[in-house]
Every structure is written in structure tokens, then in C-alpha cells.
């Protein structure tokens, strides 16, 4: 029983990171039908931003987190502007390949500039372990869970209650109709990239704190796993992405806890295959028919 | 001076030149109807006025300003609002949210509240369903929602693209009654219809389009009485 709770805590901490990342995938897909494969690298940028600002500018955690979100939001907007916007009316595959190109560019650009070595993330908050009825919980885990949940609630409020949020939903349902009521499509897409990328930036700082190590390729695997999470939840669905993230985190921890650590990634991809076979639109996904 | 003047408009739709030099005008307070068969270029003209398509040549003058280069949001801001063919309501959003989107460019809360009241008065059925997902409405109700959404921006000129398409006969009559009522409240209307008989019967003037050109023009009654029009569009 204790082990179960222990794994639950570990899984939820990891899952909240995936959830934050998956939100960006799902929002961007919802609005321009693009799987933004560079999204995981935004998370890497966030982690590096955290690393430098904490080490050299002596930022505290909150400030590092918030500034990483702002910087990543800006990066997302810039990437969309230069890489994806010119391809707005190109076939989807063109944009998809471009996204892979952007991903490689960011990974190798960072390796070139800062070296490919793994670095220790500064422990801006000292880790303290609590023992609750035999379950070991660290303050970092609580911090991750709380921060991630707050950000997800904030995001949900932005999408549901604000004018820009309504514009995002309108553009993702029907871009032409959205334009006809006066919505600026480009601005709305930029806003979506900013929101999604800021979540990824926050996830990057949180994972740095959790795993203590960062490197320029750190975004690859979590990026793909978060993509799986978004698909599991139903790509395009915001609550789906959060749920999918937690599920993937829990699954990964469960596989590890039964001694199959070497297969934890394989298990996630297996889930992707199964979901695509039996429930291609995901848990919350709508079965949308392509319009002719 | 006409409220909207379209002159020698030519528009390509993909690789097809769908509109080949069309001229017409709308005076303030009129209902003007464009009729014609499928593929005559009606929808293309409407989309060009509302800024979704750009013309190859020709001008669109609205209240003395050339607007053919404006983007869609600027056209809405200028007071032209389109109800697209096939309604295009925002599925997954409530009726209230759909209407709210219609007032997207309006920042004055009092104005928005006022628009809501006007729209609810015009379409009482929408008020009964404010919290319902727009996708669950019937076809006729969705058409009313699309029209209500367009009216939320308080347009001076309303563009209606096939408002009766796919509706039950009882709703078709209701929609045309509503169009007349909208005109009586000082909103000018450009109406595109395949149901030419209905459209011409409420129109002040009409234009008959074929293959991207204006073939004939006259008052609604003149066109209704015209032999050629009867043969081609009114089923004899």
C-alpha cells in the first residue's frame, strides 16, 4: 500500500511535467493543426534559462520560473512567426517537417553555443523530504505538483473566461467564421504559441529542479512523451492533455516500480500505438469528420 | 450616393475566375438580392466584400472608402457583417459565447449588453438556449444564431449568404420575415439566395448573375415578372 502511494506521488510529479508540455502540443494542434515537434526544445530552453539566471543572476525560484515562461513565450512566438507563418497555406506535411527542422536547429544550436555536456541544475530550493505515513514526499515534488496545477487552472481560466481565450477557441473551431466576427487570426495564433510555450518553459525549470540535470537534447524524449499524452487525452482537447500527461507519468512510474525501468519509454510508445488503434481520437477527443 | 458600390470586380477562386467583372450597388436602407445558379459567383462576391478573398481587379467602395484591400476584421469594424453560407456557428461554444464572439470588436460593455437585448428580442428562441452548446441547435436555430452573431456587431450592412439553405419550409418563411424586419430597423441587407422567388419577393432590387457576370437587373417585382428569370430561376 505504501509503495502504491509512493509511486502515485512520483507518478503525479512526473505526470504534471508531461501535462504542462502536452498542453502546448494540444493547443497548437487545435488552432493550426500542426504537431509542433520543436515544443520539447522550448522546454529545454526554459531549463537553460533557469540554469543561467539562477547561477549567474542569482534569481530565486519564482523569478526564474516566471522569467523562463516569458522568454519561452517569446521564443514560441518568434518561431511561429519565422518558421510556421510563411507555411500557413502550405500542405500540413510541409509545416510538420519544418517543425522537425526547428527542433534540430534548437538542439544543435544550443549544443554548439553551450556545449552538449550535461549540467547540474542549481538547487535553488534545498530539497527536504517529508515522511507521511511511510510515503516519502519531497518539497520539490509538492512544488512541482502545486505549480503545475496552478498553471493549468490559470490556463483553463484564460481559455474559458477571457476574450483572447474565446478567440482561440473560435479560431480552432472555424477560422473563417472567426475572421468574419473580426478576430485577427495571426494575433490569436501568436497568443496560442505564447501560452503553450510559457507552459513548456515552466516545465523546463521544474524538471531541472526535480532531476538536477539538463542538456541540450533533454527535450527530445519528454517532448515525444508529452505528444503521446496529448494524443491519449485527445489531441486538441485541453483537459485531455492534462489528464493524458498525468496518465503517462503514472504509467512510466508504474513500469519502473515493477522493475522494468529499461522499458519505461517503450511502454509509453506502446500506449500510443494501442490508443491509435482502438481510440484514435483519444479520451476527450471529438470524432471530427473532415469537411469537404 | 450608394452605400456600397462594386465596380468591375474580378475575383479568382483557386484557379477558377469565378467573378468576371461584376458591377452593382446597394443604397442605404435597401434589401438587394443577388440570384443565380450554383457557381454563378455569388458567394465569391460576398467573401470578397467581407475581406476573406482579394479581388484580382475592380473596386469596392463603402461609404466613399475603397475597402477592397481591407482585411476581414477591418471590414467588420467598418460596419459590414457577413452571415456565411452553411451558418458556421462555433460548435462546442454556448449560444451566449457565440453571440459574444459577434461583438468581438466591441469593447463597451453597455453597448454589448444592448446588442444582446436587441438580438434576444429578435430571436427569442436563442434566449431560451443561452447556455446550450450551439452545435445542438436545430438548423433553423443555428441560422438564427448565425444571424444574431452577425447583428451583435451592430452592422450597417448585413451580408446574408443562402440563409434558407437546408431549412424546413416553416423556418424558411420565418427567416425571410426576419430579414424584412432587420431592414425595417435600418440595417441594409445584401441577400444571396438560390430560393430566388422568396428572395426577389422581399428585395427592393435584384441582380441576376450567371457565370460570373451580371445578366439582368431590376426591382424585385420586375425580375419576378420577367419571363427569362421565371424560366431560368423560378421554375417556369
Interface residues (C-beta under 8 A of the other chain):
Chain A: X163 X166 X167 X169 X170 X173 X174 X176 X177 X178 X179 X180 X181 X182 X183 X184 X286
Chain B: X50 X51 X52 X71 X72 X73 X76 X77 X81 X82 X84 X88 X89 X90 X91 X92 X93 X97 X100 X101 X102 X104 X105 X149 X150 X152 X153
